[in-house]
């Protein structure tokens, strides 16, 4: 797949509606109406291009500058993805320090983050800016663990891949091919190539705590940046992995959070974790995933309780009317 050759299903290359069937036009109308209603959700993604120390620092900058997030709202953490399962201990660890054959798993070093759907393009622009020519900045790091990779829900079939691909224009020196990853894929050094992974098939595994918010091999970062590691630990956004050098005990609060069953109706996505204090209980999720969901629920509840009823009702009614208007008008405009 060459850049800018991606098209949405049923839509012509110039995004006209002539080539769309009735069903495709209806789906498109529903997407626009959903966006108008403010129902868009965050997208859980991961990016890799060389050593994850540098990538995390740059994506934290993107969260602050592009997403306007405060330190308490940051989500970028380092880890591993795109390989073949777990090691003999049921873990995924930093290969140079692992005695359990992690090199054979061929996971890539990546940074996971949560991005609002309407900001995927803006963050993608920052990702493409991390390339130097067709290579990563740290060309001295060689091997499949440093390959360029993007993880998305749906992978190569994700509609967000269209947006990410489009942001190559003006941000890279040459076009990059986006190729569907099969797991344990080879290094991309010297090739204008990025592997695209389905996060359901190739989930993210949190990296060791000592790797989080770390100095790069060349660049040295601020004490304020380094302090984010302790803040993430305190908020249970990262946990001891059980890997070599990261075998500490999580706090009682974090254990309770990790083992708390999901709320009724809550999706049970993500990978189960068998860290140093057992599995993830009924949730089947990493602590940082569960924490994000709880924070979102708390924010939603706080918004509902602090807004005057009349204002909340008016706002919701306005969004509903706006969305329904679009939903009713768009089919006519699109020839349904």
BAMAR-232503 format. One record per residue: x, y, z of N, C-alpha, C, O in turn; residue in one letter. Coordinates in steps of 0.05 Angstrom, whole numbers, padded with zeros to 5 digits, always signed. Each point is the difference from the previous one (the first is absolute). Layout:
BEGIN
XYZXYZXYZXYZA ...
% end
This chain:
BEGIN
+00017-00024+00000-00017+00024+00000+00018+00025+00000+00016+00003+00018X -00020+00014-00038+00016+00024-00002-00015+00023+00013-00025+00000+00001X +00039+00020+00009-00013+00023+00014-00020+00014-00018+00003+00002-00025X -00024+00007+00038-00021+00015-00013-00015-00017-00020-00016+00011-00016X +00020-00037+00015-00016-00017-00017-00023-00012+00015-00018-00014-00011X +00017+00019+00037-00022-00011+00017-00025+00016-00006+00000+00024-00003X -00022-00039+00001-00027+00013-00003-00019-00013+00020+00004-00023+00007X -00023+00038+00001-00021-00012+00018-00017-00019-00016-00004+00004-00024X -00006-00025+00037-00017-00019-00014-00023+00013-00015-00016+00014+00012X +00014-00020-00038-00022+00010-00015+00002+00029-00009-00018+00010-00013X +00041+00003+00019+00003+00028-00007+00022+00003-00020+00021-00013+00002X -00025+00029-00023+00019+00003-00020+00025+00014+00010+00000+00011+00022X +00022-00013-00037+00026+00010+00010+00000+00029+00006+00015+00009+00018X -00032+00007-00031-00001+00029+00005-00022+00006+00021-00008+00023+00003X -00001-00044+00011-00020+00002+00021-00027+00011-00010-00015+00011+00016X +00010-00014-00042-00027+00006-00010-00019-00021+00008+00008-00021+00010X -00034+00026-00014-00021-00019+00009-00012-00015-00023-00018-00016+00004X +00027+00021-00029-00012-00012-00023+00003-00030+00001-00019-00015-00007X +00042+00005+00016+00005-00029-00001-00012-00014+00024+00003-00025+00002X -00016+00039+00016-00010-00013+00024-00027-00013-00005-00018+00012-00013X +00014-00035+00024-00026-00013+00000-00018+00012+00022+00010+00015+00016X -00035-00023-00017-00019+00011+00020+00009-00007+00029-00002+00017+00017X +00010-00041-00013+00008-00009+00027+00024+00016+00009+00002+00008+00024X +00018-00003-00041+00024+00015+00007-00008+00029+00006+00011+00011+00019X -00029+00000-00034-00008+00028+00005-00014+00002+00027+00004+00020+00014X -00020-00040-00007-00014+00001+00025+00020-00002+00023-00003+00014+00020X +00023-00032-00023+00021-00002+00021+00015+00026+00004+00006+00008+00022X +00000+00005-00045+00014+00025+00001-00017+00021+00014+00011+00016+00017X -00037-00015-00023-00017+00019+00014-00001-00005+00030+00000+00019+00016X -00001-00045-00009+00000-00007+00029+00025+00009+00014+00000+00009+00023X +00023-00012-00037+00026+00009+00012+00000+00030+00006+00008+00008+00021X -00018+00007-00041+00000+00029+00003-00020+00008+00023+00007+00017+00016X -00030-00030-00015-00019+00006+00021+00011-00007+00028-00004+00015+00019X +00018-00038-00018+00012-00008+00026+00020+00020+00009+00001+00007+00024X +00015+00004-00042+00020+00020+00007-00013+00025+00010+00009+00013+00019X -00032-00006-00032-00014+00024+00009-00012-00003+00028-00002+00020+00015X -00005-00044-00008-00011-00005+00026+00021-00001+00022-00007-00002+00024X +00032+00004-00032+00021-00001+00020+00005-00027+00012+00009-00002+00023X -00014-00019-00039+00002-00027+00011+00027-00013-00007+00004-00024+00006X +00014+00039-00019+00025-00012-00007+00016-00008+00025-00001+00014+00020X +00016-00036-00022+00015-00010+00022+00030+00002-00006+00008+00005-00022X +00007-00009+00043+00029-00001-00003+00008-00025-00015-00013-00021+00003X +00035+00022-00018+00010-00022-00015+00026-00009+00015+00018+00016+00005X -00016-00042+00001+00023-00011+00013+00020-00009-00021-00006-00019-00015X +00029+00031+00013+00019-00006-00021+00028-00004+00012+00005+00007+00023X +00013-00017-00039+00029+00001+00007+00016+00006-00025-00007-00007-00022X +00030+00021+00027+00018+00008-00021+00028-00010+00007+00009+00001+00023X +00006-00010-00043+00028-00007+00004+00017+00010-00023-00008-00002-00023X +00031+00012+00029+00020+00007-00020+00027+00004+00014+00007+00022+00007X +00007-00044-00002+00025+00001+00014-00004-00004+00030-00020-00011+00009X +00039+00021+00006+00000-00003+00029-00024+00015+00012-00006+00023-00007X -00008-00037+00025-00025+00012+00011+00006+00023+00020-00019+00015+00006X +00043-00012+00004+00006+00023+00017-00005+00026-00014-00014+00018+00010X +00025-00015-00034-00003+00024-00016-00029+00004-00009-00011+00022+00002X -00002-00044-00010-00027+00002-00011-00019+00009+00022-00018+00017-00004X +00021-00028+00029-00017+00009+00022+00002+00030+00005-00020+00013+00004X +00044-00004-00003+00005+00029+00005-00015+00017-00020-00013+00020+00006X +00016-00028-00032-00012+00016-00021-00031-00002+00000-00013+00020-00006X +00002-00043+00014-00029-00002+00000-00011+00013+00025-00024+00008+00000X +00039-00007+00022-00009+00016+00023-00002+00029-00008-00019+00014+00007X +00039-00004-00022-00002+00027-00011-00024+00004-00017-00014+00021+00002X +00007-00041-00018-00023+00002-00017-00026+00001+00017-00018+00015-00007X +00017-00031+00028-00023+00001+00017-00004+00028+00013-00022+00010+00002X +00044+00002+00006-00001+00027+00012-00007+00021-00021-00017+00017+00006X +00030-00018-00029-00002+00022-00019-00024-00004-00019-00012+00020-00008X +00006-00044-00001-00021-00005-00019-00026-00005+00014-00021+00009-00009X +00022-00025+00030-00025-00008+00014-00006+00018+00024-00020-00002+00014X +00039+00021-00008-00003+00018+00023-00005-00014+00026-00016+00009+00016X +00030-00031-00012-00004-00015+00025+00019+00009+00022+00023+00008-00005X -00033-00008+00029+00017+00005+00023+00015-00025+00007-00006-00021-00011X +00025+00023+00030+00015-00024+00007-00018-00022+00011+00006-00024-00003X -00028+00032+00017-00018-00020+00011-00017-00014-00021-00013-00020+00006X +00014+00030-00030-00016-00012-00022+00017-00015-00020-00011-00011-00020X +00037+00010+00023+00017-00014-00019-00005-00030+00000-00008-00011+00020X +00012-00001-00043-00005-00029-00003+00023-00015-00012+00000-00025+00000X +00021+00039-00011+00021-00014-00014+00018-00016+00018+00013+00011+00018X -00012-00038-00022+00018-00017+00015+00014-00019-00019-00011-00008-00020X +00035+00000+00028+00015-00018-00018-00006-00029+00006-00008-00008+00022X +00012-00009-00043-00005-00028+00003+00007-00015-00025+00017+00009-00016X -00030-00032+00012+00007-00018-00021-00025-00009-00015-00022-00003+00013X +00024-00002-00039-00023-00009-00015+00009-00010-00027+00023+00004-00009X -00041-00019-00004+00006-00009-00028+00015-00025-00002+00007-00009-00022X -00001-00004+00045+00015-00025+00000-00018-00024+00001-00024+00001-00007X +00036-00024+00015-00015-00025+00000-00002-00010+00029+00016-00014+00010X -00038+00023+00003-00007-00010+00027+00018+00009+00022+00013+00021-00001X -00011-00038+00022+00015+00006+00024+00022-00020+00005+00001-00020-00014X +00017+00027+00032+00022-00018+00006-00009-00023+00018-00023-00003+00007X +00043-00013+00002-00007-00024+00015-00011+00006+00028-00012-00018+00013X +00014+00043-00004-00011+00008+00025-00027+00014-00003-00012+00010+00020X +00002-00009-00044-00026+00013-00005+00003+00030-00001-00019+00015+00005X +00043-00005-00010+00006+00029+00000+00011+00008-00027+00007-00017-00017X -00005+00043+00013+00015+00012-00023+00019+00019+00012-00008+00020+00013X +00034-00025-00017+00021+00015+00014+00021+00012-00019+00001-00007-00024X +00015+00025+00035+00022+00012-00015+00020-00022-00007+00013-00011+00018X -00009+00004-00043+00016-00023-00008+00029-00001+00012+00008-00021+00009X +00007+00044-00009+00027-00002+00010+00002-00008+00029+00021-00010+00009X -00042+00014+00007+00001-00007+00028-00017-00024+00007-00004-00007+00023X -00007-00006-00043-00018-00023+00005+00014-00026-00005+00013-00004-00020X -00015-00015+00040+00011-00027-00004-00020-00019-00012+00004-00024+00000X -00027+00035-00009-00022-00018-00007-00006+00000-00030-00023-00006-00009X +00042+00014-00007-00003-00003-00029-00017+00021-00013-00013-00005-00020X +00014+00030+00030-00017+00021-00012+00009+00009-00027-00016+00010-00016X +00042-00014+00009+00009+00007-00027-00016-00016-00021-00005+00010-00021X -00002-00035+00028-00014-00017-00019-00029+00009-00005-00012-00007-00020X +00002+00023+00038-00028+00010-00003-00001+00022-00021-00021+00004-00013X +00043+00011+00009+00002+00021-00021-00022+00021+00003-00012+00009-00019X +00008+00000+00044-00017+00023+00004+00015+00026-00007+00024+00001+00002X -00039+00019-00010+00012+00026-00006-00003+00018+00025-00019-00002+00016X +00038+00020-00013-00002+00021+00021-00020+00021-00010+00004+00011-00022X -00025-00006+00038-00021+00018-00008-00008+00018+00023+00008-00004+00023X -00024+00024-00030-00012+00018+00020-00030+00000-00004-00010+00006-00022X -00004-00013+00043-00029-00001-00001-00011+00027+00009+00011+00013+00018X -00033-00004-00031-00013+00024+00009-00030-00001-00008-00008-00016-00018X -00007+00032+00031-00029+00003-00005-00005+00026-00014+00007+00021+00011X -00020-00021-00034-00003+00024-00016-00029+00005-00007-00014-00019-00009X +00003+00043+00013-00027+00005-00009-00002-00004-00030+00019+00006-00015X -00041-00017+00005-00003-00006-00028+00005+00024-00018+00012-00003-00022X -00020+00027+00031+00004+00023-00017+00028+00011+00001+00006+00021-00013X +00012-00034+00028+00028+00010+00002+00020-00020-00011+00024+00003+00002X -00035-00025-00014+00018-00021-00011+00019+00012-00021+00024-00006+00000X -00034+00023-00018+00016+00012-00021+00023+00017+00012+00022-00002-00009X -00029+00018+00029+00020+00018+00012+00022-00016+00013+00023+00008-00002X -00029-00030+00016+00020-00016+00013+00016-00015-00021+00024-00004+00003X -00037-00005-00024+00014-00014-00022+00021+00018-00013+00021-00009-00007X -00027+00035+00005+00020+00018-00011+00025+00000+00017+00022+00001-00011X -00025-00002+00038+00023-00001+00017+00015-00026-00003+00025-00001+00001X -00039-00021-00005+00013-00025-00004+00017+00000-00025+00024-00008+00001X -00035+00017-00023+00016+00001-00025+00024+00018+00002+00020-00005-00013X -00021+00025+00030+00023+00018+00003+00023-00013+00015+00022+00011+00000X -00026-00034+00011+00021-00014+00015+00020-00014-00019+00022-00009+00008X -00029+00006-00034+00017-00014-00019+00021+00020-00011-00005+00024-00003X +00029-00035-00002+00021+00015-00012+00006-00013-00027+00012-00022-00001X -00022+00034-00021+00001-00014-00025-00018-00024+00002-00024+00002+00008X +00034-00025-00016-00016-00025+00002+00006-00015+00026-00011-00022+00004X +00027+00034+00013+00009-00015+00024-00009+00014+00026-00011+00022+00000X +00015-00036+00022-00004+00011+00027+00024+00017+00007+00021-00002-00013X -00024+00018+00034+00022+00017+00007+00024-00016+00012+00023+00009-00003X -00029-00031+00016+00022-00016+00013+00007-00024-00017-00007-00023+00007X +00020+00028-00029+00007-00021-00019+00020-00020+00011+00004-00022-00011X +00009+00029+00034+00018-00018+00012-00014-00024+00013+00012-00021+00005X -00038+00024+00001-00016-00022+00011-00010-00017-00023-00016+00010-00016X +00024-00034+00015-00006-00018-00023-00014-00025+00010+00008-00012+00020X -00029+00004-00034-00015-00024+00007-00030+00004-00002-00009+00023-00001X -00006-00045+00000-00029+00003-00003-00014+00015+00023-00022+00010-00004X +00035-00010+00028-00013+00015+00022-00001+00030-00004-00014+00014+00014X +00029-00004-00034+00001+00028-00006-00015+00008-00025+00001+00023-00010X -00016-00042-00002-00014+00005-00025-00022+00022+00003-00010+00004+00023X +00003+00008-00045-00022+00019+00000-00027-00014+00000-00004-00018-00016X -00014+00025+00034-00025-00014+00003-00022+00019+00010+00006+00018+00016X -00030-00023-00025-00024+00014+00009-00020-00021+00008-00006-00018-00016X -00005+00020+00040-00021-00018+00009-00026+00014+00003-00002+00021+00013X -00019-00031-00026-00027+00012+00000-00021-00021+00004+00003-00023-00008X -00026+00030+00020-00023-00018+00000-00008-00006-00028-00008+00019-00015X +00008-00044+00007-00006-00007-00028+00024-00001-00018-00002-00010-00022X +00025+00021+00031+00024-00002-00015-00002+00011-00028-00007+00024-00003X +00014-00040-00017+00001+00009-00028-00027+00008-00010-00002+00015-00020X -00020-00024+00033-00027+00007-00008-00011+00024+00015-00023+00008-00005X +00038+00003+00023-00010+00022+00016-00004+00025-00017+00016+00007-00017X -00039+00006+00022-00005+00025-00015+00019+00022+00009+00004+00019-00015X +00008-00022+00038+00020+00021+00009+00026-00002-00016+00015+00019-00001X -00010-00041-00012+00024-00003-00016+00000+00019-00024+00021+00009-00009X -00045-00002-00001-00002+00019-00021+00011+00027+00009+00015+00013-00015X -00023-00004+00038+00009+00025+00011+00030+00000+00005+00014+00019-00007X -00005-00040+00019+00029-00002+00007+00016+00000-00026+00021+00014-00001X -00029-00028-00019+00014-00002-00025+00001+00028-00014+00021+00007-00011X -00043+00007+00012-00002+00026-00013+00020+00020+00012+00009+00019-00014X -00002-00022+00040+00018+00019+00013+00029-00003-00008+00017+00015+00009X -00011-00035-00026+00027-00002-00011+00007+00025-00016+00023+00010+00001X -00042+00001-00015+00005+00022-00018+00011+00024+00015-00012+00010+00018X +00036-00001-00026+00013+00023+00012+00015-00006+00026+00013+00017+00011X -00014-00042-00002+00013-00007+00025+00021-00021-00002+00015-00006+00019X -00012-00006-00043+00021-00020-00005+00014+00007-00026-00011+00014-00017X +00036-00024+00014+00016+00007-00023-00007-00018-00024+00005+00007-00023X -00018-00030+00028-00009-00018-00021-00024-00016+00010-00005+00000+00024X -00009-00012-00042-00024-00014+00007+00007-00026+00015+00018-00015-00009X -00033+00009+00030+00003-00025+00014-00022-00019-00007-00023+00007-00002X +00030-00032-00003-00020-00021-00004-00011-00008+00027+00015-00004+00020X -00041+00000-00018-00013-00010+00023-00008-00029-00006-00016-00005-00017X +00029-00014+00031-00004-00028-00006-00011-00015+00024+00008+00005+00023X -00027-00023-00028-00013-00014+00022+00021-00019+00014+00012-00017-00014X -00009+00020+00040+00018-00016+00015-00011-00028+00006-00024-00003+00003X +00041-00017-00002-00008-00027+00005+00009-00009+00028-00008-00022+00009X +00023+00038+00005+00011-00007+00026+00029-00008-00002+00007-00018-00016X +00010+00030+00033+00028-00006-00001+00013+00008-00026+00019-00013-00010X -00028+00035-00002+00009+00009-00026+00029+00010+00001+00009+00008+00021X +00005-00008-00044+00028+00009+00000+00004+00030+00003-00019+00015-00001X +00043-00008+00006+00008+00028+00003-00006+00016-00025-00001-00011-00022X -00005+00037+00025-00006+00017-00022+00023+00019-00007-00003+00018-00017X +00026-00021+00031+00023+00018-00005+00008-00001-00029+00004-00021-00012X -00002+00045+00000+00008+00002-00028-00023-00003-00020+00004+00002-00024X -00028-00006+00034-00024-00003-00017-00021+00021+00009-00003+00006+00023X -00010+00006-00043-00022+00018+00005-00025-00017+00005-00018-00002-00017X +00016-00010+00041-00020-00020+00006-00009+00003+00029+00017+00004+00017X -00042-00007-00013-00012-00001+00027-00019-00023+00002-00018-00003-00017X +00022-00014+00037-00019-00023+00004-00025+00010+00014+00002+00016+00019X -00025-00025-00027-00025+00007+00012-00012-00024+00014-00004-00021-00012X -00002+00024+00038-00008-00023+00016-00029+00005+00011-00008+00022+00006X -00007-00044-00004-00026+00000+00012+00004-00003+00030+00010-00021+00009X -00018+00040+00007+00004-00001+00029-00015-00023+00013+00007-00008+00022X -00028-00002-00035-00014-00023+00012+00016-00025-00003+00000-00017+00018X +00015+00014-00040+00016-00023-00005+00028+00003+00012+00012-00020+00009X -00002+00044-00008+00027+00006+00010-00001+00022+00021+00006+00023-00006X -00015-00030+00030-00004+00020+00021+00025+00012+00010+00022-00010-00005X -00025+00031+00020+00022+00014+00013+00006-00012+00027-00019-00006+00015X +00044+00003-00009+00009-00010+00026+00017+00022+00013+00020+00009-00011X -00028+00000+00035+00014+00021+00013+00029-00007+00005+00007-00023+00008X +00012+00042-00013+00028-00004+00005+00007+00003+00030-00016+00011+00015X +00040-00019-00008+00009+00002+00027+00000+00029+00010+00003+00019-00016X -00008-00015+00042-00002+00027+00011+00026+00015-00005-00001+00025-00004X +00024-00038+00006+00025+00015-00003+00004+00011-00029+00017+00017-00004X -00033-00027-00015+00002+00011-00027-00018+00025-00004+00003+00014-00020X -00021-00009+00038-00019+00021-00004+00013+00028+00005+00014+00004+00020X -00019+00015-00038+00009+00027+00002+00030+00001+00005+00010+00014+00018X +00004-00029-00034+00029-00004+00002+00015+00019-00019-00012+00008-00021X +00036-00001+00027+00017+00016-00018+00005-00016-00026+00001-00025+00001X +00001+00039-00023+00008-00014-00024+00030-00006+00001+00014+00010+00018X -00004-00026-00037+00028-00006-00001+00017+00025-00004+00023+00002+00011X -00033+00017-00026+00015+00025-00005-00011+00024+00016+00014+00014+00013X -00041-00010-00016-00012+00022+00014-00005-00006+00029-00007-00022+00008X +00010+00042+00009-00006-00001+00028-00024+00018+00006+00000+00023-00008X -00019-00034+00022-00025+00014+00004+00000+00013+00028+00017-00005+00017X -00038+00020-00012-00002+00016+00025-00008-00018+00024-00012-00021-00003X +00017+00032+00027-00008-00014+00024-00031-00001+00002-00011-00019+00010X -00002+00040-00021-00029+00000+00000-00011-00023-00017-00019-00013+00008X +00032+00008-00030-00008-00022-00017+00004-00027+00014-00017-00017-00001X +00040+00014+00013+00006-00025+00014-00020-00005+00023-00007-00023+00006X -00003+00045+00006-00018-00003+00023-00027-00011-00008-00015-00010+00017X +00009+00010-00043-00025-00011-00009-00002-00030+00006-00022-00011+00004X +00045-00003-00002+00000-00028+00006-00012-00005+00027-00018-00017+00003X +00026+00031+00017-00011-00004+00027-00029+00008+00001-00016-00013+00015X +00008+00033-00030-00028+00008+00000-00017-00021-00013-00022-00006+00010X +00032-00007-00031-00015-00022-00012-00002-00024+00018-00021-00014+00001X +00042+00008+00014+00000-00022+00019-00020+00005+00022-00016-00017+00007X +00016+00041+00003-00018+00008+00022-00029-00003-00009-00018-00007+00016X +00012+00014-00041-00028-00001-00010-00007-00028-00011-00021-00003-00012X +00039-00016+00015-00004-00028-00010-00003-00001-00030-00012-00019-00011X +00024+00038-00003-00001+00000-00029+00022-00019-00012-00003-00009-00022X +00023+00004+00038+00020-00020-00007+00005-00017+00025-00001+00010+00022X +00008-00036-00027+00004-00019+00022+00026-00015-00003+00010-00002-00023X +00000-00010+00044+00023-00019-00003-00009-00022-00019-00022-00011+00002X +00040+00004-00021-00007-00020-00020+00007-00029+00008-00011-00019-00011X +00029+00017+00031+00010-00027+00007+00024-00008-00016+00011-00021+00004X -00002+00038-00022+00024-00005-00016+00025+00006+00017-00002+00013+00021X +00025-00021-00031+00025+00005+00014+00003+00030+00005-00003+00017-00018X +00010-00009+00043+00003+00028+00007-00025+00014+00005+00000+00024+00005X -00023-00038-00007-00026+00013+00003-00019-00018+00015-00023-00004-00008X +00033-00007+00030-00015-00021+00014-00011+00010+00027-00005-00015+00018X +00002+00042-00016-00010+00011+00025-00030-00007+00004-00013-00012-00018X +00003+00020+00041-00027-00006+00007-00017+00025-00005+00007+00022+00007X -00030-00026-00020-00018+00022-00004-00014+00007+00026-00002-00016+00018X -00007+00041-00016-00014+00008+00024-00027-00014+00003-00011-00011-00019X +00001+00010+00044-00026-00012+00005-00022+00013-00016-00018-00013-00010X +00020+00039+00007-00020+00015-00016+00000-00009-00029-00021-00004-00012X +00045+00001+00001+00002-00009-00028-00010-00028-00003-00013-00007-00020X +00019-00011+00039-00010-00027-00001-00030-00001+00000-00013-00014-00016X +00001+00030+00034-00029+00001+00001-00012+00010-00026-00020-00011-00010X +00033+00031-00002-00010+00011-00025+00003-00020-00023-00019-00003-00016X +00041-00012+00016+00005-00019-00022-00020-00023+00002-00009-00011-00021X +00003+00002+00045-00017-00023+00004-00030+00007+00002-00017-00018+00003X +00010+00043-00005-00028+00008+00001-00014-00009-00025+00009+00006-00022X -00031-00021+00024-00015-00008-00023-00010+00024-00016-00006+00021+00012X +00003-00024-00038-00010+00023-00016-00029+00006+00007-00015-00017+00008X +00008+00042-00013-00028+00008+00005-00018-00014-00020+00009-00009-00021X -00034+00007+00028-00019-00012-00018-00001+00014-00027-00002+00025-00001X +00005-00040-00020-00001+00012-00027+00027+00009-00010+00002+00008-00023X +00018-00009+00040+00027+00010-00008+00013-00021-00017-00001-00024+00006X +00014+00033-00027+00012-00020-00018+00024-00013+00014+00013+00012+00017X -00007-00036-00026+00021-00015+00013+00023-00004-00020+00009-00022-00006X +00001+00045-00004+00021+00000-00020+00027+00000+00013+00003+00003+00025X +00018-00006-00041+00027+00001+00010+00010-00028+00007-00014-00020-00003X +00039+00019+00012+00013-00025+00006-00001-00006+00029+00003+00019+00016X -00006-00044-00008+00002-00006+00028+00029+00001+00008+00018-00007-00016X -00013+00015+00040+00027+00003+00010+00006-00019+00022-00016-00003+00019X +00038-00011-00020+00008-00018+00021+00025+00011+00013+00021-00013+00000X -00024+00036+00012+00023+00013+00013+00008-00013+00026-00009-00022+00006X +00025+00036+00011+00011-00012+00024-00021-00006+00021+00006-00014+00019X -00030+00025-00022-00020-00006+00020-00024-00014-00012-00022+00003+00011X +00026-00017-00033-00022-00017-00011-00013+00013-00023+00009+00021-00011X -00031-00033+00002-00014+00009-00024-00016+00025+00006-00002+00009+00022X -00010+00002-00044-00015+00025+00002-00029-00005+00009-00017+00016-00005X +00013-00038+00019-00027-00005+00011-00021-00002-00022+00005-00010-00022X -00029+00021+00028-00022-00001-00019+00003+00019-00022-00015-00002-00020X +00032+00022+00022+00001+00021-00020+00014-00008-00026-00008+00008-00021X +00029-00025+00024+00015-00007-00024+00014+00024-00012+00006+00000-00024X +00000+00020+00040+00013+00025-00011+00024+00007+00017+00002-00008+00023X +00016+00023-00036+00022+00012+00015-00012+00022+00019-00021+00011-00005X +00036-00006+00026-00009+00021+00019-00003+00027-00014-00019+00015+00006X +00037-00009-00024-00002+00027-00012-00024+00002-00018-00011+00022-00003X +00002-00044-00009-00024+00001-00016-00024+00004+00017-00018+00016-00006X +00017-00031+00028-00023+00002+00018-00001+00027+00013-00021+00012+00004X +00044-00001+00003+00002+00026+00012-00011+00022-00019-00015+00018+00009X +00022-00020-00034-00010+00019-00020-00030-00001-00001-00013+00021-00001X +00001-00045+00001-00029-00002-00001-00013+00012+00025-00020+00014-00001X +00032-00019+00024-00010+00011+00025+00001+00030+00000-00018+00014+00009X +00041-00003-00018+00002+00029-00002-00021+00012-00018-00012+00021+00007X +00008-00034-00030-00020+00010-00018-00028+00000+00012-00016+00018-00003X +00010-00040+00018-00026-00002+00013-00003+00022+00022-00021+00012+00002X +00043-00008+00013-00001+00021+00021-00003+00027-00012-00015+00017+00011X +00029-00011-00033-00003+00026-00013-00028+00004-00010-00011+00022+00002X +00000-00043-00014-00028+00002-00010-00019+00005+00023-00019+00016-00003X +00022-00030+00025-00017+00004+00023+00003+00028+00012-00020+00013+00007X +00045-00003-00006+00005+00026+00011-00013+00022-00017-00012+00019+00010X +00014-00023-00037-00012+00019-00018-00030+00001+00003-00013+00021+00000X +00001-00045+00004-00029-00002+00003-00010+00013+00025-00020+00013+00001X +00036-00017+00021-00009+00010+00026+00006+00030+00004-00014+00013+00015X +00034-00002-00029+00007+00028+00004-00016+00018-00018-00003+00024+00006X -00006-00034-00029-00015+00018-00018-00028+00003+00010-00013-00019+00009X +00002+00044-00010-00028+00004+00006-00017-00017-00018+00006-00004-00024X -00028-00007+00035-00017-00018-00016-00010+00012-00026+00000-00013-00021X -00007+00039+00023-00011+00013-00024+00022+00002-00022-00006-00004-00023X +00030+00011+00032+00022+00002-00019+00006-00027-00013+00004-00002-00024X -00003-00019+00041+00007-00026-00010-00022-00009-00020+00006-00011-00021X -00031+00016+00029-00022-00008-00018+00001+00015-00026-00004-00012-00021X +00010+00038+00022+00001+00016-00024+00023-00009-00018-00003-00003-00024X +00026-00003+00037+00023-00009-00016-00006-00026-00014+00006-00004-00023X -00017-00015+00039-00006-00026-00012-00020+00002-00022+00002-00013-00020X -00023+00030+00025-00021+00003-00020+00012+00012-00026-00008-00008-00022X +00025+00028+00026+00013+00012-00023+00015-00020-00017-00002+00000-00024X +00018-00017+00038+00016-00019-00015-00018-00020-00014+00005-00009-00022X -00027+00001+00036-00018-00019-00011-00014+00011-00025-00001-00014-00021X -00009+00039+00023-00013+00013-00023+00020+00002-00023-00007-00006-00023X +00031+00015+00029+00020+00003-00021+00006-00026-00013+00001-00002-00025X +00003-00019+00041+00005-00026-00012-00023-00011-00016+00004-00011-00022X -00028+00014+00032-00024-00010-00014-00004+00016-00026-00009-00012-00020X +00014+00038+00021-00002+00016-00025+00019-00011-00021-00008-00004-00023X +00033+00000+00031+00020-00010-00019-00008-00028-00010+00002-00006-00023X -00012-00010+00042-00007-00028-00008-00024+00000-00020-00001-00017-00017X -00017+00037+00020-00023+00001-00018+00007+00013-00026-00011-00007-00021X +00028+00027+00021+00007+00015-00024+00020-00014-00017-00002+00000-00025X +00022-00012+00038+00022-00013-00016-00010-00021-00019+00010-00001-00023X -00029-00017+00031-00009-00020-00020-00010+00013-00025+00004-00011-00022X -00019+00033+00024-00010+00014-00023+00022+00011-00017+00000-00002-00024X +00020+00015+00038+00022+00012-00014+00017-00022-00015+00011+00005-00021X -00010-00028+00033+00016-00021-00011-00015-00018-00019+00010-00020-00011X -00035+00027+00006-00016-00015-00020-00010-00027+00010-00005-00018-00016X +00000+00016+00043-00011-00025+00010-00029-00003-00005-00013-00020+00007X 
% end
